[in-house]
Amino acid sequence: MFKKFGFLFIGGLFLVSCGSNASGTKQEVVKSDSTIVVLDDCTNLLNEAKRLDNILLKATAVNNETAEKAMTAFNNFSSNCKTDSLAPVFLVKAGQVAQSVKNYKLAQSFFEKCTEAFPKFKNRGAALFLLAQLYDDSSMLNNEQEAKSIYEKIIKEYPNTPFGDDSKNCLKNLGKTDEQLVEEFLKKNK
């Protein structure tokens, strides 16, 4: 949903007004010098998500408290601002943060929410692949059958993409131990 903005300049004061607030979200008035800008909840939620994302990007180690705040902010933005093109992006980010702090069930829920709630998301194949990897990894969700199902889905829905190709390779290696994979690699490269 797009809001219509009106601008008015009166004696050195620049005013901004929004169209009707049909969504019922609160609006915040921010003054900057002689400018007044009205921000809605989605703008505030996005700003908080971006702020925490910036902190995470600059961090050299994951701080659990910051990770929790970021996941909450990313999910709040995505849940409340579904029409924003960044909503599914922040769900993927939330899943990656959850995975980095070893909360695999939460990562799973974020990736699933992204792939189900945003079927037209341009990077849905990537989100599905991240979900399949969670299931595939024995130190994470360790569910080969679910991983196989998702890899097959990726191959069917995204056949001529890097994720489709990677899924084919992952299916070939599903269930193999590290030793078996190393042995196969050595045989190929002799």
C-alpha positions as a printed NumPy array, in Angstrom:
array([[  0.   ,   0.   ,   0.   ],
       [  1.395,   3.361,  -0.968],
       [  0.555,   6.542,   0.876],
       [  0.06 ,   9.844,  -0.852],
       [  2.15 ,  12.67 ,   0.509],
       [  1.303,  16.348,   0.425],
       [  3.947,  19.041,   0.743],
       [  3.431,  22.572,   1.931],
       [  6.004,  25.324,   2.387],
       [  4.957,  28.107,   4.764],
       [  7.346,  30.848,   5.855],
       [ 10.478,  28.711,   6.076],
       [  8.608,  25.654,   7.364],
       [  8.296,  22.636,   5.122],
       [  5.343,  20.413,   6.064],
       [  4.658,  16.86 ,   4.943],
       [  1.299,  15.205,   5.335],
       [  0.269,  11.666,   4.53 ],
       [ -2.926,  10.423,   3.007],
       [ -5.383,   8.535,   5.16 ],
       [ -3.949,   6.098,   7.612],
       [ -6.199,   3.227,   6.528],
       [ -4.043,   0.539,   8.094],
       [ -4.594,   2.025,  11.543],
       [ -0.875,   2.235,  12.21 ],
       [  0.497,   4.889,  14.467],
       [  2.382,   7.731,  12.9  ],
       [  5.384,   9.496,  14.346],
       [  6.276,  13.086,  13.626],
       [  9.99 ,  13.71 ,  13.233],
       [ 11.334,  17.254,  13.091],
       [ 14.613,  17.966,  11.37 ],
       [ 15.619,  21.624,  11.188],
       [ 12.649,  23.183,   9.414],
       [ 11.279,  19.891,   8.026],
       [  8.501,  17.812,   9.532],
       [  8.208,  14.232,   8.309],
       [  5.469,  11.815,   9.313],
       [  6.683,   8.236,   9.673],
       [  4.354,   5.254,   9.834],
       [  4.977,   2.019,  11.749],
       [  6.515,   0.243,   8.749],
       [  9.065,   3.015,   8.338],
       [  9.937,   2.779,  12.019],
       [ 10.145,  -1.016,  11.902],
       [ 12.309,  -0.893,   8.778],
       [ 14.634,   1.67 ,  10.317],
       [ 15.1  ,  -0.526,  13.395],
       [ 15.697,  -3.631,  11.262],
       [ 18.274,  -1.767,   9.162],
       [ 19.972,  -0.387,  12.286],
       [ 20.373,  -3.847,  13.796],
       [ 21.401,  -5.341,  10.455],
       [ 24.144,  -2.727,  10.234],
       [ 25.358,  -3.652,  13.735],
       [ 25.469,  -7.338,  12.791],
       [ 27.32 ,  -6.639,   9.559],
       [ 30.028,  -4.739,  11.433],
       [ 30.378,  -7.317,  14.219],
       [ 33.319,  -9.717,  14.28 ],
       [ 31.476, -12.129,  16.583],
       [ 27.803, -12.819,  17.136],
       [ 26.459, -11.319,  20.34 ],
       [ 23.429, -13.351,  21.469],
       [ 21.589, -10.317,  22.853],
       [ 22.05 ,  -8.363,  19.625],
       [ 21.103, -11.45 ,  17.616],
       [ 17.84 , -11.792,  19.587],
       [ 17.002,  -8.12 ,  19.093],
       [ 17.797,  -8.367,  15.371],
       [ 15.678, -11.482,  14.847],
       [ 12.773,  -9.81 ,  16.629],
       [ 13.137,  -6.596,  14.61 ],
       [ 13.492,  -8.495,  11.311],
       [ 10.433, -10.631,  12.056],
       [  8.372,  -7.658,  13.272],
       [  9.085,  -5.753,  10.086],
       [  8.362,  -8.765,   7.865],
       [  5.156,  -9.664,   9.697],
       [  3.735,  -6.144,   9.851],
       [  4.872,  -4.812,   6.474],
       [  4.164,  -7.741,   4.138],
       [  3.733,  -5.54 ,   1.081],
       [  7.255,  -4.139,   1.371],
       [  9.702,  -5.821,  -1.019],
       [ 12.228,  -6.094,   1.831],
       [  9.894,  -8.172,   4.034],
       [ 11.081, -11.564,   2.715],
       [ 14.7  , -10.368,   2.675],
       [ 14.552,  -9.691,   6.398],
       [ 13.017, -13.123,   7.035],
       [ 16.015, -14.716,   5.311],
       [ 18.306, -12.527,   7.412],
       [ 16.422, -13.589,  10.556],
       [ 16.901, -17.23 ,   9.573],
       [ 20.606, -16.724,   9.   ],
       [ 21.012, -14.995,  12.363],
       [ 19.084, -17.795,  14.112],
       [ 21.302, -20.343,  12.391],
       [ 24.458, -18.488,  13.456],
       [ 23.388, -18.654,  17.128],
       [ 22.512, -22.342,  16.695],
       [ 18.76 , -21.895,  17.067],
       [ 17.982, -24.203,  14.167],
       [ 14.262, -24.632,  14.839],
       [ 13.812, -20.851,  14.78 ],
       [ 15.899, -20.61 ,  11.599],
       [ 13.658, -23.274,  10.088],
       [ 10.535, -21.298,  10.971],
       [ 11.917, -18.083,   9.437],
       [ 12.942, -19.8  ,   6.183],
       [  9.594, -21.626,   5.965],
       [  7.672, -18.418,   6.639],
       [  9.628, -16.686,   3.887],
       [  9.026, -19.405,   1.295],
       [  5.339, -19.824,   2.148],
       [  4.274, -16.225,   2.76 ],
       [  6.205, -14.795,  -0.204],
       [  5.841, -17.268,  -3.103],
       [  6.83 , -14.605,  -5.653],
       [ 10.   , -13.552,  -3.782],
       [ 12.775, -13.349,  -6.367],
       [ 15.211, -15.164,  -4.038],
       [ 12.778, -17.834,  -2.89 ],
       [ 15.065, -20.504,  -4.363],
       [ 17.853, -19.315,  -2.075],
       [ 15.55 , -19.409,   0.964],
       [ 14.455, -22.945,   0.07 ],
       [ 18.079, -24.002,  -0.358],
       [ 19.003, -22.587,   3.06 ],
       [ 16.085, -24.523,   4.542],
       [ 17.177, -27.734,   2.814],
       [ 20.714, -27.244,   4.13 ],
       [ 19.363, -26.96 ,   7.685],
       [ 17.674, -30.333,   7.309],
       [ 20.628, -31.876,   5.484],
       [ 23.269, -31.011,   8.079],
       [ 23.604, -33.672,  10.782],
       [ 24.666, -31.03 ,  13.315],
       [ 21.53 , -28.971,  12.665],
       [ 18.089, -30.496,  11.992],
       [ 19.415, -33.822,  10.653],
       [ 16.404, -34.913,   8.607],
       [ 17.563, -36.335,   5.273],
       [ 14.039, -37.154,   4.079],
       [ 12.902, -33.541,   4.525],
       [ 16.112, -32.266,   2.921],
       [ 15.522, -34.579,  -0.047],
       [ 11.96 , -33.335,  -0.435],
       [ 13.066, -29.689,  -0.468],
       [ 15.978, -30.339,  -2.851],
       [ 13.529, -32.032,  -5.236],
       [ 11.169, -29.072,  -4.934],
       [ 13.992, -26.668,  -5.803],
       [ 14.974, -28.761,  -8.84 ],
       [ 11.354, -28.78 , -10.013],
       [ 10.646, -25.07 ,  -9.404],
       [ 14.096, -23.643, -10.232],
       [ 15.618, -26.118, -12.725],
       [ 17.957, -23.792, -14.613],
       [ 19.412, -21.913, -11.671],
       [ 22.487, -22.384,  -9.513],
       [ 20.176, -23.538,  -6.697],
       [ 18.702, -26.222,  -8.956],
       [ 22.187, -27.416,  -9.903],
       [ 23.397, -27.322,  -6.29 ],
       [ 20.318, -29.247,  -5.19 ],
       [ 21.069, -31.989,  -7.733],
       [ 24.579, -32.312,  -6.339],
       [ 23.311, -32.328,  -2.765],
       [ 20.878, -35.131,  -3.61 ],
       [ 23.765, -37.202,  -4.992],
       [ 25.646, -36.763,  -1.708],
       [ 22.698, -37.114,   0.655],
       [ 23.365, -39.708,   3.346],
       [ 27.052, -40.066,   2.612],
       [ 29.63 , -39.693,   5.346],
       [ 32.507, -37.24 ,   5.095],
       [ 34.844, -40.191,   4.564],
       [ 32.774, -41.45 ,   1.628],
       [ 32.733, -37.986,   0.064],
       [ 36.52 , -37.634,   0.434],
       [ 37.037, -41.103,  -1.051],
       [ 34.825, -40.248,  -4.064],
       [ 36.638, -36.941,  -4.53 ],
       [ 40.035, -38.651,  -4.482],
       [ 38.891, -41.283,  -7.   ],
       [ 37.661, -38.554,  -9.368],
       [ 40.887, -36.615,  -9.191],
       [ 43.366, -39.471,  -9.756]])
